[in-house]
Structures are given as structure tokens and as C-alpha cells.
């Protein structure tokens, strides 16, 4: 079965909670309020921007055979940022003076702390889980969102074939890392797999949450 399938089975209730989040269902059904979608765009733009130093920091820890893939991901993320900018301009959403909200800030710090302080297989677990989460999530949206929707380019980005191939590649490599990992690393990988899924749910939830930063 491999590590990835084992983990996806183990945390299935969480994964299914994520895939049934109202953000995805409302976007799929064309019912998402524009201001809610705009909030997701602004926050995810900041998240993707932070993913670039996360990937870059993986390179010194990575085996040489992973360097090219990580370098390609950085290029992919730059293109993604341009997609966000282009969509935002088309629909009149501003990225000026935006800051990460509490949950986004925590998720970004989690990425950066993981790559700084944990082993490569643990950081790779977070990378795979976050990418797989977005692929599966946008596959849900793909099931109903009309091609003419201004949000459809996001579906094409994360639910499309080239992203699917990338996620498959990550899965194969993560299964290999897990097969070679010791028990301490494996325990940590399981913990971080689940934590990442929890952050993904929290991220969708944050988009609806009026409390952008608790107590402020
Ligand atoms: C991704 C994302 C996918 N854009 N946002 C969140 C909250 N989780 C995962 O990552 P990428 O780097 O855009 O492929």
C-alpha cells in the first residue's frame, strides 16, 4: 500500500471533512459569495508566496535527485502567483496591503519551522500532504464549476493533469522516503501528515471566519 495510502486511510474522516467544506461545495455550485472568494484569493496568494522559501529551504536537505523537481516547483509557484495577480485584476480584487490572517500566519510558520527544524522526510510529508489536499479539493470544485466561471483557471491549475502528475511523483518519492525511515521519523511523519490536513481544513474555515486575528 505504501505510506501515503496508509495515512490517507488513517485520517480519512479529516480528509473527507476537508473535501466537504462549504467553501469547495459552494464554489463548485457557483454559489460562493464574491467577497468570500476574494478573501480566499488574497490569503492564498500570501500562502503561495511563502511556499517559495519553504521549497527553497528543502533543497539543502534534499538528495541531489530531488533538486530539479524542487527548482521546477519554484518556477511553477511563480507562475501561480501571476495567475492570482491576473485573476485578481480581472475581477477587481486588490492585493495591496494584505497581510496573512491568524490561521494563514500559523500555517506559514508551520511550513517554515518544519523545513528549518525537522528532517527532510518530515518536511516532504508536509509538502506532499498540502499539494495532495489542494489537488483533491479542486477536483471537488471541478465536478460542477462552469468553464465560463472566472474561478475556473484555479480548477485548471490544481485539478489538471500536470498537477496530478506532480502529486503522483511526490507520492512515489514520499513512499520511498518512508520505506527507508526509522521509527522516530515515521512517527513524526504521521503526526505532520495529520497536522497538515488539519491546517488545510482550518484554512478553508478561516476564509469565512470574521475573526481575522483573534481579539483584534
Ligand atoms: C496549496 C495552496 C497548494 N495553494 N494553499 C493551501 C492553503 N494549501 C495548499 O500549494 P501550491 O504551492 O499552490 O501548489
Boltz pocket constraint, residues with backbone or C-beta under 6 A from the ligand:
constraints:
  - pocket:
      binder: B
      contacts: [[A, 44], [A, 47], [A, 48], [A, 51], [A, 77], [A, 80], [A, 130], [A, 131], [A, 133], [A, 134], [A, 200], [A, 203]]
      max_distance: 6.0
